Amino acid sequence: MELKLSKPICFFDLETTGTNVAKDRIVEISIFKIYPNGNKESKTWLVNPEMTIPDVAVAVHGISNEKVSGEPTFKELSRQIYNMIRDSDLAGFNSDRFDIPLLAEEMLRAEVDFDMKNMVSVDVQTIFHKMEKRTLAAAYKFYCDKELSDAHSAEADTQATYEVLLAQLDRYPELENNVKKLAEFSRRKQSVDFAGFILLDEDEDEIFSFGKHKGKKVLEVLEKEPGYFGWIQNADFPLYTKKILTQIKLRSLNNKLG
């Protein structure tokens, strides 16, 4: 089985300095792009994170500080990477909760105005967990009957994730071979920002998911407590969360002026 595509889709995977979306950096990124006509291309970049890679991270992916010391920074690669994905939907394994949020942070730090307005994302891990509840290596063995011998290599993980999704479509006839439908099925919650600090309630209004205003509508909080906006902008929140909050505030101001 092949994916039914109306536009390209990019399977991608990151190896990083850690798991903090706001602070950690990419050390390797691999993108496997599939076009509607069946053509495929794959690119992998090592990235100088401009920070020390902790030993605990090196132990996971094997990418040392020495290995990336002479590699380009993400900012130097950002346009090339963005040009590869900008016309595509995205897919990955745990990508909605980690890879996409961290990629967005890196893009915004590199002054690339990245957003998901014209994209959907398929999180293959969510499909797997809803159906079988396993890890990527187990998913690869379960669905493809293959051993993931090079786990935590970004290139191997992207290829394996692509194969797992195809096998999932073969195994589960109730899964529609449509990227938007797969994105809806793999979505965990109605998150407006990638990190999940701003959600949508049942009325499709933005609400905060944390802190003293958890569950409250964003616009109501900003009107009653204007300083809360400034506090978030100056605090250690992801850049994309701050961008979304700014867009909500500007939208409200424009509506009032209009």
C-alpha positions as CSV (number, residue, x, y, z in Angstrom):
1,M,0.0,0.0,0.0
2,E,1.1,3.6,-0.7
3,L,-0.2,6.8,0.9
4,K,-2.9,8.7,-0.9
5,L,-1.5,12.2,-1.1
6,S,-2.9,15.4,-2.4
7,K,0.4,17.2,-1.4
8,P,3.8,16.0,-0.3
9,I,4.4,14.7,3.2
10,C,7.6,14.9,5.1
11,F,8.5,12.2,7.7
12,F,11.1,13.6,10.0
13,D,13.0,12.8,13.1
14,L,15.3,14.8,15.4
15,E,18.2,13.9,17.6
16,T,18.8,16.6,20.2
17,T,20.7,17.8,23.2
18,G,17.8,16.9,25.5
19,T,14.0,16.9,25.9
20,N,13.3,20.6,26.9
21,V,11.5,22.1,23.9
22,A,12.3,25.6,24.9
23,K,16.0,25.2,25.8
24,D,17.4,22.1,24.0
25,R,18.8,22.1,20.4
26,I,18.9,19.8,17.4
27,V,22.1,17.9,16.7
28,E,20.7,15.8,13.7
29,I,17.6,16.1,11.5
30,S,16.5,13.7,8.9
31,I,13.7,14.3,6.4
32,F,12.1,11.7,4.2
33,K,9.8,13.4,1.7
34,I,7.1,11.6,-0.3
35,Y,5.4,13.3,-3.3
36,P,1.9,12.5,-4.6
37,N,3.4,11.0,-7.7
38,G,5.3,8.5,-5.6
39,N,8.7,10.1,-5.9
40,K,10.8,10.2,-2.7
41,E,13.8,12.1,-1.4
42,S,15.7,11.9,1.8
43,K,18.1,14.3,3.4
44,T,20.0,14.2,6.7
45,W,22.0,16.9,8.4
46,L,24.3,17.0,11.4
47,V,23.9,20.2,13.3
48,N,26.2,22.2,15.5
49,P,23.9,23.0,18.5
50,E,26.1,25.8,19.8
51,M,26.0,24.2,23.2
52,T,27.5,21.2,24.9
53,I,25.7,17.9,24.3
54,P,25.2,16.2,27.7
55,D,26.7,12.8,28.2
56,V,23.2,11.4,28.8
57,A,22.1,12.5,25.3
58,V,25.3,11.2,23.7
59,A,24.6,7.8,25.3
60,V,21.2,7.7,23.5
61,H,22.0,8.8,20.0
62,G,25.8,8.5,19.9
63,I,26.4,12.0,18.5
64,S,29.3,13.6,20.3
65,N,30.4,17.2,20.6
66,E,33.4,16.4,18.5
67,K,31.2,15.0,15.7
68,V,29.2,18.2,15.3
69,S,31.9,20.8,16.1
70,G,32.6,21.5,12.4
71,E,29.0,21.2,11.2
72,P,26.7,24.1,10.3
73,T,24.4,25.6,12.9
74,F,20.7,25.3,12.6
75,K,20.4,28.9,11.6
76,E,22.7,28.2,8.7
77,L,20.6,25.3,7.6
78,S,17.2,26.7,8.5
79,R,16.2,28.0,5.0
80,Q,17.3,24.8,3.3
81,I,15.3,22.7,5.8
82,Y,12.3,25.0,5.6
83,N,12.2,25.0,1.8
84,M,12.0,21.2,1.9
85,I,9.0,21.1,4.3
86,R,7.1,24.3,3.5
87,D,4.8,22.7,0.9
88,S,4.2,19.5,2.8
89,D,2.3,18.0,5.6
90,L,4.4,16.5,8.5
91,A,4.7,13.1,10.1
92,G,6.8,11.5,12.8
93,F,6.9,9.3,15.8
94,N,5.9,11.4,18.9
95,S,6.3,14.3,16.6
96,D,3.2,16.3,17.9
97,R,4.5,16.4,21.4
98,F,8.3,16.8,20.8
99,D,9.7,17.0,17.3
100,I,7.4,19.6,15.8
101,P,7.5,21.9,18.9
102,L,11.3,21.7,19.1
103,L,11.6,22.3,15.3
104,A,9.3,25.3,15.6
105,E,11.5,26.8,18.3
106,E,14.7,26.3,16.2
107,M,13.0,27.9,13.2
108,L,11.8,30.9,15.2
109,R,15.2,31.4,16.8
110,A,16.6,31.4,13.2
111,E,14.1,34.1,12.3
112,V,12.1,31.8,10.0
113,D,8.4,32.4,10.5
114,F,7.3,28.8,10.9
115,D,3.7,27.8,11.6
116,M,1.3,25.0,10.8
117,K,-1.5,27.0,9.2
118,N,-1.3,25.2,5.9
119,M,-0.1,21.8,7.3
120,V,-1.5,18.9,9.1
121,S,0.6,16.4,11.1
122,V,0.3,12.7,11.5
123,D,1.8,11.3,14.7
124,V,2.4,7.6,14.0
125,Q,3.1,7.0,17.7
126,T,-0.4,8.1,18.6
127,I,-1.9,5.7,16.1
128,F,0.3,3.0,17.4
129,H,-0.6,3.7,21.0
130,K,-4.3,3.9,20.3
131,M,-4.1,0.5,18.5
132,E,-1.3,-1.4,20.3
133,K,0.6,0.7,22.9
134,R,4.3,0.0,22.2
135,T,7.6,1.8,21.3
136,L,9.0,2.5,17.8
137,A,11.2,-0.6,17.9
138,A,8.3,-2.7,19.0
139,A,6.1,-1.1,16.4
140,Y,8.6,-1.9,13.7
141,K,8.8,-5.5,14.8
142,F,5.0,-5.8,15.3
143,Y,3.9,-4.2,12.0
144,C,6.8,-4.9,9.7
145,D,8.4,-8.0,11.4
146,K,11.8,-6.3,11.2
147,E,14.4,-5.4,13.9
148,L,15.2,-1.7,14.3
149,S,18.9,-2.3,14.5
150,D,20.0,1.3,14.2
151,A,17.5,2.9,16.6
152,H,18.2,6.5,17.6
153,S,19.7,7.2,14.2
154,A,17.5,9.9,12.8
155,E,17.6,8.4,9.2
156,A,16.8,4.9,10.4
157,D,14.0,6.2,12.6
158,T,12.3,8.2,9.8
159,Q,12.4,5.2,7.3
160,A,11.1,2.9,10.0
161,T,8.3,5.4,10.9
162,Y,7.2,5.6,7.3
163,E,7.1,1.8,6.9
164,V,5.1,1.5,10.2
165,L,2.5,3.9,8.9
166,L,2.1,2.0,5.7
167,A,1.8,-1.3,7.6
168,Q,-0.8,0.3,9.9
169,L,-2.9,1.2,6.9
170,D,-2.7,-2.4,5.7
171,R,-3.6,-3.8,9.1
172,Y,-6.4,-1.5,10.1
173,P,-9.1,-1.0,7.4
174,E,-10.9,1.5,9.6
175,L,-7.9,3.9,9.2
176,E,-8.6,6.0,6.1
177,N,-5.7,6.5,3.7
178,N,-5.9,10.2,3.8
179,V,-3.3,12.4,5.5
180,K,-5.9,14.9,7.0
181,K,-7.9,12.0,8.5
182,L,-4.8,10.4,9.8
183,A,-3.8,13.7,11.4
184,E,-7.2,14.0,13.1
185,F,-6.9,10.4,14.4
186,S,-3.4,10.9,15.7
187,R,-4.1,14.2,17.4
188,R,-4.1,13.9,21.2
189,K,-5.9,17.1,22.1
190,Q,-7.0,20.4,20.6
191,S,-3.8,22.3,21.1
192,V,-3.4,25.7,19.6
193,D,0.3,26.0,20.3
194,F,2.6,23.0,19.9
195,A,3.5,22.7,23.5
196,G,-0.1,22.5,24.8
197,F,-0.1,25.6,26.9
198,I,-3.1,27.0,24.9
199,L,-5.9,24.6,24.1
200,L,-9.4,24.9,22.5
201,D,-12.5,24.3,24.6
202,E,-15.8,22.9,23.4
203,D,-16.8,26.3,22.0
204,E,-13.5,26.4,19.9
205,D,-12.3,29.3,22.1
206,E,-8.6,29.4,23.3
207,I,-8.1,28.5,26.9
208,F,-5.0,28.3,29.1
209,S,-4.0,24.7,30.2
210,F,-1.8,25.7,33.1
211,G,-1.3,27.8,36.2
212,K,-3.8,30.0,38.0
213,H,-5.8,30.6,34.9
214,K,-6.1,26.9,33.8
215,G,-9.3,26.3,32.0
216,K,-10.1,30.0,31.5
217,K,-10.5,31.7,28.2
218,V,-7.4,33.4,27.0
219,L,-9.2,36.6,25.9
220,E,-11.0,37.0,29.1
221,V,-7.8,36.6,31.1
222,L,-5.9,39.1,28.9
223,E,-8.8,41.6,29.4
224,K,-9.0,41.2,33.1
225,E,-5.3,40.9,33.8
226,P,-3.3,42.6,31.0
227,G,0.0,42.0,32.8
228,Y,-0.4,38.3,32.3
229,F,0.5,38.7,28.6
230,G,3.8,40.4,29.5
231,W,4.6,37.8,32.2
232,I,4.3,35.0,29.6
233,Q,6.4,36.9,27.0
234,N,9.2,37.4,29.5
235,A,9.0,34.0,31.1
236,D,10.6,30.7,30.0
237,F,7.8,29.6,27.6
238,P,8.4,28.3,24.0
239,L,8.7,31.0,21.4
240,Y,5.8,29.5,19.4
241,T,3.6,29.7,22.4
242,K,4.4,33.4,22.8
243,K,3.8,33.9,19.0
244,I,0.4,32.3,19.3
245,L,-0.5,34.4,22.3
246,T,0.5,37.5,20.5
247,Q,-1.6,36.6,17.5
248,I,-4.7,36.1,19.8
249,K,-4.1,39.5,21.3
250,L,-3.7,41.2,18.0
251,R,-6.8,39.5,16.6
252,S,-8.8,40.8,19.6
253,L,-7.5,44.3,19.1
254,N,-8.3,44.2,15.3
255,N,-11.8,43.0,16.1
256,K,-12.4,45.9,18.4
257,L,-11.1,48.4,15.9
258,G,-13.1,46.9,13.2
